[in-house]
Amino acid sequence: MATMSELKLLALDEDDLKIVSAHMQDSVFKPADIDWSPKRGQFSLVVNRFVWEAVDRGSKGFERRRAALAFKRVNAVRTLGIDRRAGEAVYALLAIRFDKRGDGPDGTVELTLAAGAAISLDVECIEAQLADTGGAWGTENRPQHD
């Protein structure tokens, strides 16, 4: 049963995608958490999401939640700096942005990762869903950026 604190978002345009990006900032994942189904035209990523929205609630410590991010209507996926064979490698997602092709709605969704890595999705249009899928756990570490 979903609690009020479980996040569920749908992105259908660039403004929506900016909100999803803000909630996904500093999420971490391993190569096995990436799934690309060319037949279904779907790309998904299961992450440990840093719960930025809880930081301002004055709670002690910080929180992470298991979450799933799925993009539909994906025609192609390209990666840079990701070794799918390095099973224990951990990647950190910094931002998600959209580059429209011409007048759109097609274009490229760019998932920018730490250390210069990236995932590019060629999409017919923006159609993304983000949902918390599991329980939360505490962490003492708040992500830091230069």
C-alpha positions in Angstrom: 0.0 0.0 0.0 1.4 3.4 -1.0 2.1 5.9 1.6 1.7 9.6 1.1 5.5 10.0 0.9 5.9 7.7 -2.1 6.7 9.7 -5.2 4.9 9.1 -8.5 5.5 11.5 -11.4 4.7 11.5 -15.1 6.6 13.7 -17.6 5.1 14.6 -21.0 7.1 17.7 -21.8 10.3 19.5 -21.0 8.9 21.3 -17.9 7.7 18.0 -16.5 11.1 16.4 -17.2 12.9 19.2 -15.3 10.8 18.2 -12.2 11.7 14.5 -12.7 15.4 15.5 -13.1 15.3 17.4 -9.8 13.9 14.3 -8.0 16.4 12.0 -9.7 19.5 14.2 -8.9 22.2 12.1 -7.1 20.4 8.8 -7.6 22.8 5.9 -7.8 22.6 2.6 -9.7 24.7 -0.3 -11.0 24.9 -1.6 -14.6 22.5 -4.4 -13.8 19.9 -1.8 -13.0 19.7 -0.7 -16.6 17.1 -2.3 -18.9 16.6 -1.5 -22.6 13.8 -3.3 -24.6 14.1 -2.3 -28.2 11.0 -4.4 -29.0 8.8 -2.5 -26.5 10.7 0.8 -27.1 11.2 1.1 -23.4 14.3 2.1 -21.4 14.2 1.8 -17.6 16.5 2.4 -14.7 16.1 1.2 -11.1 17.9 3.5 -8.7 18.5 4.4 -5.1 17.1 7.9 -5.1 18.3 10.5 -2.7 15.1 12.1 -1.2 15.8 15.8 -1.7 12.2 16.7 -0.8 12.8 15.4 2.7 15.8 17.5 3.3 13.8 20.6 4.1 11.5 18.8 6.5 14.0 19.3 9.4 14.5 15.6 9.9 17.8 14.3 11.3 19.9 12.5 8.8 18.9 11.9 5.2 16.9 9.3 3.2 17.2 7.2 0.1 14.4 5.2 -1.6 14.3 2.5 -4.3 12.7 4.0 -7.4 12.1 3.2 -11.0 12.4 5.6 -14.0 11.0 4.4 -17.3 11.0 6.1 -20.7 8.6 4.9 -23.4 8.7 5.5 -27.2 12.5 5.1 -27.2 14.1 4.3 -30.6 17.7 4.0 -29.6 20.0 4.0 -26.6 23.7 5.0 -26.5 26.0 5.0 -23.5 29.3 6.7 -22.8 31.6 5.7 -19.9 29.5 2.8 -18.7 31.0 -0.7 -18.4 28.1 -3.2 -18.4 30.6 -5.9 -17.3 31.7 -4.0 -14.2 28.8 -5.4 -12.1 29.7 -3.6 -8.9 30.4 -0.2 -10.4 28.1 2.5 -9.1 27.0 5.4 -11.3 25.5 8.7 -10.0 22.9 10.5 -12.0 23.3 14.3 -12.0 20.7 15.6 -14.4 18.2 14.7 -17.1 17.6 17.1 -20.0 15.9 17.1 -23.5 17.3 18.2 -26.8 14.4 18.7 -29.2 15.1 17.7 -32.9 13.7 20.6 -35.0 10.2 21.4 -34.1 9.8 18.2 -32.1 8.3 16.4 -30.3 11.1 14.0 -31.1 14.6 14.4 -29.8 17.2 13.1 -27.4 16.8 12.7 -23.6 20.3 13.0 -22.1 21.0 11.4 -18.7 24.2 13.1 -17.4 26.2 11.0 -15.0 29.1 11.8 -12.7 32.7 11.3 -14.1 31.7 12.3 -17.6 29.5 9.3 -18.3 26.1 9.6 -20.0 23.1 7.8 -21.4 21.4 9.2 -24.5 17.9 8.1 -25.5 16.5 8.9 -29.0 12.8 9.4 -28.3 9.6 10.0 -30.4 8.5 12.3 -27.7 8.9 12.8 -23.9 7.0 10.1 -22.0 8.6 9.2 -18.7 7.4 7.8 -15.4 9.2 8.0 -12.0 7.9 6.0 -9.1 9.2 5.0 -5.7 9.0 1.2 -5.5 10.2 0.2 -2.1 10.9 1.3 1.5 13.1 4.1 2.6 16.3 3.9 4.6 18.4 6.4 6.4 21.8 7.7 5.3 24.1 10.1 7.0 25.6 11.2 3.6 24.2 14.2 1.8 25.5 14.4 -1.8 28.0 17.2 -2.3 28.9 19.0 -5.5 31.8 21.2 -6.5 
